[in-house]
């Protein structure tokens, strides 16, 4: 029979029992925390304890898909950071001080937050009135310090795993109005720039099952991809999707096309619907490389996505097809933004062309970018399985893809102080010499 602990041993015995109870309570709490989807989180801490909790959260398995960055400085550091940069999906700020100062600081931070960005505040004031004020100002959650790892991860999970909440991901479809106009190349470079510039998770699905080139362009040869996802709808969930996605870099994943002719691909109108919903549930940006075709599922896809990017060359056949496409999109998407227009392979030597501005004017659109005909640059990138930004990151075309990524991201343009242009400097010079 085991002897009871003596009186002198009781403090240590009780402490051990307390630690064991806390461990079991934490384990029970952890069981109810769901995995965090592919989001970007930036945490600004004040105390060492919160910093340690945030760093421990990075290592937790539930945060494996998310990207959590940890800095010091609290709300002032967050304001300084996001005054010049887009905000992530979630900002976590630690604060200490009076209620009035906290409210004022959060109001300043709100000026730089993009639409859709959520905010969690960690504070040392336990006041229900403060909590209500923060929630009324759009703060998603208020946690009272000190916090635990499971409190932090659980709060993030509650924000992004609510079944009644809106889908996390934005869907962006790239569609070439004529075969061979380079829509796939534009889509792949646009997705790459989006992932790199915003350090945000992007998943690209190559929907051209028989002839898709995303695997070649990203130098990937995955065994599974889009075909497996749509062929097994009963298995399709976030776990299965995560297994068949091919990782291209830290923030870009690919769902490749089989690119074989061993079978035919006769899809119904809503074949890809479940796949897109599953991708949206776990990824902030879903880019779709839609083949040049017109059938029920292509029409349905273009009707339901958040953004449409049309790619065209500056000739008459492209103009006719683009006009037909824009007209049908107006009918299908009467309350949505107009499609983005990318003019590709502009200024081909000795080829008569329609000027991009005239082309866009006939469609009632504006040219998002006019990408010049550069066979050496694009050929080198394609043969190497690289993006333009990897071949020559300083090239003007690489900058065009960065601008495209900014436009389709849904993020506000970063606030930057206006700099005087060359014209303004010349004007000043004339005033001085006049």
C-alpha positions as CSV (number, residue, x, y, z in Angstrom):
1,X,0.0,0.0,0.0
2,X,1.4,3.4,-1.0
3,X,2.2,5.7,1.9
4,X,0.6,9.1,2.1
5,X,3.0,12.0,1.8
6,X,4.2,13.4,5.1
7,X,3.2,16.9,6.2
8,X,6.6,18.4,5.3
9,X,6.2,17.1,1.7
10,X,2.7,18.5,1.2
11,X,3.7,21.8,-0.5
12,X,5.6,20.0,-3.2
13,X,3.0,17.3,-3.5
14,X,0.2,19.9,-3.9
15,X,2.3,21.9,-6.5
16,X,2.8,18.7,-8.5
17,X,-0.9,17.9,-8.3
18,X,-1.7,21.4,-9.4
19,X,0.7,21.2,-12.4
20,X,-0.8,17.9,-13.4
21,X,-4.3,19.3,-13.3
22,X,-3.2,22.4,-15.3
23,X,-1.6,20.1,-17.9
24,X,-4.8,18.0,-18.2
25,X,-6.9,21.2,-18.5
26,X,-4.6,22.5,-21.2
27,X,-4.8,19.2,-23.1
28,X,-8.6,19.2,-22.9
29,X,-8.6,22.8,-24.1
30,X,-6.3,21.9,-27.0
31,X,-8.6,19.1,-28.2
32,X,-11.3,21.6,-29.1
33,X,-9.0,23.9,-31.2
34,X,-9.2,23.5,-35.0
35,X,-6.3,23.9,-37.3
36,X,-5.8,27.5,-38.5
37,X,-6.2,28.0,-42.3
38,X,-3.6,29.5,-44.6
39,X,-3.6,33.1,-43.3
40,X,-0.9,35.7,-42.5
41,X,-0.7,37.0,-38.9
42,X,1.5,39.8,-37.6
43,X,1.8,40.0,-33.8
44,X,3.2,43.1,-32.0
45,X,4.1,42.3,-28.4
46,X,5.1,44.5,-25.4
47,X,5.9,41.9,-22.7
48,X,8.3,39.0,-22.8
49,X,5.6,36.6,-21.7
50,X,3.4,37.4,-24.6
51,X,6.4,37.2,-27.0
52,X,7.1,33.7,-25.6
53,X,3.5,32.7,-26.1
54,X,3.4,33.9,-29.7
55,X,6.7,32.2,-30.5
56,X,5.4,29.0,-29.0
57,X,2.2,29.3,-31.1
58,X,4.4,29.3,-34.3
59,X,5.6,25.8,-33.4
60,X,2.1,24.4,-32.7
61,X,0.9,21.9,-35.2
62,X,-2.4,23.8,-35.6
63,X,-0.5,26.8,-36.9
64,X,1.3,24.7,-39.6
65,X,-0.6,26.3,-42.5
66,X,-0.5,29.9,-41.1
67,X,2.4,32.3,-41.3
68,X,2.8,34.1,-38.0
69,X,5.3,36.9,-37.7
70,X,6.2,38.3,-34.2
71,X,7.6,41.8,-33.5
72,X,7.8,44.1,-30.5
73,X,6.5,47.6,-30.0
74,X,2.7,47.1,-29.6
75,X,0.3,49.4,-31.4
76,X,2.8,52.2,-32.3
77,X,5.0,49.6,-34.1
78,X,2.0,48.3,-35.9
79,X,1.0,51.8,-37.1
80,X,4.5,52.5,-38.3
81,X,4.7,49.1,-40.2
82,X,1.3,49.4,-41.9
83,X,1.5,53.0,-42.8
84,X,3.8,51.9,-45.7
85,X,2.6,48.3,-46.3
86,X,-0.5,46.2,-46.9
87,X,-2.0,44.6,-43.7
88,X,-2.1,40.9,-43.2
89,X,-5.3,38.8,-42.6
90,X,-4.9,39.3,-38.9
91,X,-3.1,41.8,-36.7
92,X,-2.5,41.0,-33.0
93,X,-1.4,44.0,-30.8
94,X,-0.5,44.0,-27.1
95,X,-1.3,47.2,-25.2
96,X,-0.8,48.6,-21.7
97,X,-2.3,51.8,-20.3
98,X,-5.4,53.8,-19.9
99,X,-8.6,53.1,-21.8
100,X,-8.6,56.5,-23.6
101,X,-5.0,56.1,-24.9
102,X,-5.8,52.5,-26.2
103,X,-9.0,53.7,-28.0
104,X,-7.1,56.6,-29.6
105,X,-4.2,54.3,-30.7
106,X,-6.6,51.8,-32.2
107,X,-8.4,54.5,-34.2
108,X,-5.1,55.5,-35.7
109,X,-4.2,51.9,-36.6
110,X,-7.7,51.5,-38.2
111,X,-6.8,54.2,-40.7
112,X,-4.2,51.8,-42.3
113,X,-6.1,48.5,-42.1
114,X,-7.3,47.1,-45.4
115,X,-10.8,45.8,-45.8
116,X,-11.1,42.3,-44.3
117,X,-8.2,42.6,-41.9
118,X,-9.1,41.4,-38.4
119,X,-7.6,42.7,-35.1
120,X,-7.1,40.9,-31.8
121,X,-6.1,43.1,-28.8
122,X,-4.2,41.8,-25.8
123,X,-4.5,44.1,-22.7
124,X,-4.0,44.3,-19.0
125,X,-7.3,46.0,-18.2
126,X,-10.2,43.7,-17.1
127,X,-13.2,46.0,-17.9
128,X,-16.4,44.9,-19.5
129,X,-17.1,48.4,-20.7
130,X,-13.7,48.5,-22.5
131,X,-14.5,45.2,-24.1
132,X,-17.7,46.5,-25.4
133,X,-16.1,49.7,-26.8
134,X,-13.4,47.7,-28.6
135,X,-15.9,45.3,-30.1
136,X,-18.1,48.2,-31.3
137,X,-15.0,49.6,-33.0
138,X,-14.5,46.5,-35.0
139,X,-12.0,44.7,-32.9
140,X,-12.5,40.9,-33.3
141,X,-11.4,39.8,-29.8
142,X,-10.0,41.2,-26.6
143,X,-7.7,38.9,-24.5
144,X,-6.7,39.8,-20.9
145,X,-2.9,39.2,-20.2
146,X,-1.2,37.0,-19.4
147,X,-2.5,34.6,-22.1
148,X,-1.7,31.0,-22.9
149,X,-0.7,29.5,-26.2
150,X,-4.1,27.7,-26.4
151,X,-6.0,31.0,-25.7
152,X,-4.1,32.7,-28.5
153,X,-4.5,29.8,-31.1
154,X,-8.1,29.2,-30.0
155,X,-9.0,32.9,-30.5
156,X,-7.5,32.8,-34.0
157,X,-9.4,29.6,-34.8
158,X,-12.7,31.1,-33.6
159,X,-12.3,33.9,-36.1
160,X,-11.5,31.8,-39.1
161,X,-13.4,28.5,-38.4
162,X,-16.8,29.9,-37.8
163,X,-19.2,28.0,-40.1
164,X,-21.4,31.0,-40.5
165,X,-18.6,33.3,-41.5
166,X,-17.8,34.4,-45.1
167,X,-15.3,32.2,-47.0
168,X,-11.7,33.3,-46.3
169,X,-10.4,33.2,-49.8
170,X,-10.8,35.5,-52.8
171,X,-11.2,33.7,-56.2
172,X,-9.5,35.2,-59.2
173,X,-10.0,33.7,-62.7
174,X,-7.7,34.4,-65.6
175,X,-9.3,33.8,-69.0
176,X,-7.8,34.2,-72.4
177,X,-10.2,35.5,-75.0
178,X,-8.4,33.6,-77.8
179,X,-6.2,30.5,-77.8
180,X,-2.5,31.2,-77.5
181,X,-2.8,34.8,-76.2
182,X,-0.7,33.9,-73.1
183,X,-3.4,33.9,-70.4
184,X,-1.8,31.0,-68.5
185,X,1.6,32.7,-68.4
186,X,0.0,35.9,-67.1
187,X,-2.0,33.9,-64.5
188,X,1.1,32.0,-63.2
189,X,3.2,35.1,-63.0
190,X,0.4,37.0,-61.4
191,X,-0.1,34.4,-58.7
192,X,3.6,34.2,-58.1
193,X,3.8,38.0,-57.6
194,X,0.8,38.0,-55.4
195,X,2.3,35.4,-53.1
196,X,5.7,37.1,-53.0
197,X,4.6,40.7,-52.6
198,X,2.0,40.2,-49.9
199,X,3.7,37.2,-48.2
200,X,0.2,35.7,-48.3
201,X,-0.9,32.2,-49.1
202,X,-1.9,31.7,-52.7
203,X,-3.2,28.5,-54.3
204,X,-3.3,28.2,-58.1
205,X,-5.5,25.6,-59.8
206,X,-4.8,24.7,-63.4
207,X,-8.2,23.9,-64.8
208,X,-6.9,23.1,-68.3
209,X,-6.8,19.4,-67.5
210,X,-5.6,18.0,-70.9
211,X,-3.1,20.7,-71.8
212,X,-2.3,22.7,-68.6
213,X,1.2,24.2,-68.3
214,X,1.3,25.3,-64.6
215,X,3.4,22.3,-63.7
216,X,6.0,23.1,-66.4
217,X,6.0,26.8,-65.6
218,X,6.6,26.2,-61.8
219,X,9.0,23.3,-62.5
220,X,6.8,20.9,-60.6
221,X,5.8,17.3,-61.5
222,X,3.2,16.4,-58.9
223,X,1.5,12.9,-59.0
224,X,-1.9,14.3,-58.0
225,X,-3.8,17.5,-58.7
226,X,-7.1,18.9,-60.0
227,X,-8.3,15.6,-61.6
228,X,-8.0,13.7,-58.3
229,X,-9.8,16.4,-56.4
230,X,-12.8,16.5,-58.7
231,X,-12.9,12.8,-59.2
232,X,-13.4,12.0,-55.5
233,X,-15.8,14.6,-54.2
234,X,-16.7,12.4,-51.2
235,X,-13.1,12.6,-50.1
236,X,-12.5,16.2,-50.8
237,X,-12.0,18.2,-47.6
238,X,-9.2,20.5,-46.4
239,X,-7.0,17.6,-45.2
240,X,-7.2,15.8,-48.6
241,X,-6.7,19.1,-50.5
242,X,-3.6,19.9,-48.4
243,X,-2.2,16.4,-49.3
244,X,-2.5,16.9,-53.1
245,X,-1.4,20.5,-53.3
246,X,2.2,20.9,-54.5
247,X,4.3,23.4,-52.7
248,X,6.1,25.8,-55.1
249,X,7.5,28.1,-52.4
250,X,6.8,29.4,-48.9
251,X,3.5,31.0,-49.9
252,X,2.5,29.5,-53.3
253,X,0.8,26.1,-53.7
254,X,-0.2,24.4,-57.0
255,X,-3.1,22.1,-57.9
256,X,-1.8,20.9,-61.2
257,X,-3.5,19.6,-64.3
258,X,-2.7,16.0,-65.4
259,X,-1.9,17.3,-68.9
260,X,-2.5,13.8,-70.5
261,X,-4.8,12.6,-73.2
262,X,-5.4,9.1,-71.8
263,X,-8.9,10.1,-70.9
264,X,-11.5,12.7,-71.9
265,X,-12.5,15.4,-69.5
266,X,-16.3,15.9,-69.8
267,X,-17.3,18.0,-66.8
268,X,-20.7,19.2,-65.7
269,X,-21.6,22.8,-64.8
270,X,-20.8,22.4,-61.1
271,X,-17.9,19.9,-61.3
272,X,-15.4,22.4,-59.8
273,X,-17.8,24.1,-57.3
274,X,-16.9,21.9,-54.3
275,X,-13.2,22.2,-55.1
276,X,-13.3,26.0,-55.2
277,X,-15.3,26.2,-51.9
278,X,-12.8,23.9,-50.2
279,X,-9.9,26.0,-51.5
280,X,-11.6,29.2,-50.3
281,X,-12.1,27.8,-46.9
282,X,-8.4,27.5,-46.2
283,X,-6.5,29.9,-48.5
284,X,-6.7,33.7,-48.7
285,X,-6.1,33.9,-52.5
286,X,-7.3,31.3,-55.0
287,X,-6.1,31.8,-58.6
288,X,-7.8,29.9,-61.4
289,X,-6.1,29.3,-64.7
290,X,-9.3,28.8,-66.8
291,X,-8.8,27.4,-70.4
292,X,-9.9,29.1,-73.5
293,X,-13.2,27.2,-74.0
294,X,-16.9,27.9,-73.6
295,X,-19.0,25.3,-71.9
296,X,-21.2,25.1,-68.8
297,X,-18.5,24.8,-66.2
298,X,-16.4,27.6,-67.7
299,X,-19.4,29.9,-67.8
300,X,-20.4,29.0,-64.2
301,X,-16.8,29.5,-62.9
302,X,-16.5,33.0,-64.5
303,X,-20.0,33.9,-63.1
304,X,-19.1,33.0,-59.5
305,X,-15.5,34.1,-58.9
306,X,-14.6,37.4,-57.1
307,X,-12.4,38.8,-59.9
308,X,-12.1,38.1,-63.6
309,X,-8.9,38.9,-65.5
310,X,-9.2,38.9,-69.3
311,X,-6.0,38.5,-71.4
312,X,-6.0,39.4,-75.1
313,X,-3.7,40.2,-78.0
314,X,-4.2,43.5,-79.9
315,X,-5.8,42.1,-83.1
316,X,-9.3,41.9,-84.5
317,X,-10.2,38.3,-83.6
318,X,-9.2,39.0,-80.0
319,X,-11.3,42.2,-80.0
320,X,-14.3,40.4,-81.2
321,X,-14.0,37.6,-78.6
322,X,-13.2,40.1,-75.9
323,X,-16.4,42.1,-76.7
324,X,-18.5,38.9,-76.6
325,X,-16.9,37.9,-73.3
326,X,-17.4,41.4,-71.7
327,X,-21.0,41.5,-72.8
328,X,-21.8,38.1,-71.3
329,X,-20.0,39.0,-68.1
330,X,-22.2,42.1,-67.8
331,X,-25.2,39.8,-67.9
332,X,-23.8,37.2,-65.5
333,X,-22.2,39.7,-63.1
334,X,-24.4,42.9,-63.1
335,X,-23.3,43.9,-59.6
336,X,-19.6,43.1,-59.8
337,X,-16.6,45.1,-60.8
338,X,-15.7,45.1,-64.5
339,X,-13.0,42.6,-65.5
340,X,-9.4,43.5,-65.5
341,X,-7.9,43.7,-69.0
342,X,-4.3,42.6,-69.8
343,X,-3.0,43.3,-73.3
344,X,-0.3,40.7,-74.0
345,X,2.3,40.3,-76.8
346,X,2.1,44.0,-77.7
347,X,4.4,45.5,-80.4
348,X,5.2,42.3,-82.3
349,X,7.5,43.4,-85.2
350,X,5.8,44.0,-88.5
351,X,2.4,42.9,-87.2
352,X,-0.5,45.4,-87.7
353,X,-2.0,46.0,-84.3
354,X,-4.9,47.7,-82.6
355,X,-3.6,50.3,-80.1
356,X,-4.3,49.0,-76.5
357,X,-6.2,52.1,-75.6
358,X,-8.5,51.8,-78.6
359,X,-8.9,48.1,-77.9
360,X,-9.9,48.8,-74.3
361,X,-12.1,51.8,-75.3
362,X,-14.2,49.5,-77.5
363,X,-14.9,47.3,-74.5
364,X,-15.6,50.1,-72.1
365,X,-12.6,49.0,-70.0
366,X,-9.2,50.3,-69.0
367,X,-5.9,48.6,-69.8
368,X,-4.5,47.1,-66.6
369,X,-1.2,46.4,-68.3
370,X,0.3,46.3,-71.8
371,X,2.9,43.5,-71.8
372,X,5.3,43.9,-74.7
373,X,6.4,41.0,-76.9
374,X,9.6,39.8,-75.4
375,X,10.3,36.2,-76.7
376,X,13.8,36.0,-75.2
377,X,12.6,36.8,-71.7
378,X,9.5,34.7,-71.7
379,X,11.2,31.8,-73.5
380,X,14.0,31.7,-71.0
381,X,11.6,31.7,-68.1
382,X,9.4,29.0,-69.6
383,X,12.4,26.7,-70.5
384,X,13.8,27.1,-67.0
385,X,10.5,26.6,-65.1
386,X,10.8,30.1,-63.7
387,X,8.7,33.3,-63.3
388,X,9.7,36.6,-64.9
389,X,10.5,38.0,-61.5
390,X,13.0,35.2,-60.9
391,X,14.7,35.6,-64.3
392,X,14.9,39.4,-64.0
393,X,13.2,41.0,-61.0
394,X,14.1,44.5,-62.1
395,X,12.6,44.1,-65.6
396,X,9.6,46.4,-66.4
397,X,7.5,43.4,-67.1
398,X,8.2,42.0,-63.6
399,X,6.9,45.3,-62.2
400,X,3.7,45.0,-64.4
401,X,3.0,41.6,-62.7
402,X,3.6,43.2,-59.3
403,X,1.1,46.0,-60.2
404,X,-1.4,43.3,-61.4
405,X,-1.0,41.5,-58.1
406,X,-1.8,44.7,-56.2
407,X,-4.9,45.3,-58.3
408,X,-6.4,41.8,-57.9
409,X,-5.4,41.3,-54.2
410,X,-8.3,43.3,-52.8
411,X,-5.8,45.2,-50.7
412,X,-5.7,48.9,-50.5
413,X,-2.7,50.7,-52.0
414,X,-0.1,51.4,-49.2
415,X,-0.1,55.0,-48.0
416,X,3.0,56.7,-49.2
417,X,4.0,60.4,-49.1
418,X,3.8,61.8,-52.6
419,X,7.2,62.6,-54.1
420,X,7.6,65.5,-56.6
421,X,7.9,64.2,-60.1
422,X,10.3,65.4,-62.8
423,X,7.8,68.0,-64.0
424,X,7.6,69.6,-60.6
425,X,11.4,69.7,-60.3
426,X,11.6,71.3,-63.7
427,X,8.9,73.9,-62.8
428,X,10.9,74.9,-59.7
429,X,14.1,75.2,-61.7
430,X,12.4,77.5,-64.2
431,X,11.1,79.7,-61.3
432,X,14.6,80.0,-59.9
433,X,16.2,80.8,-63.3
434,X,13.4,83.0,-64.6
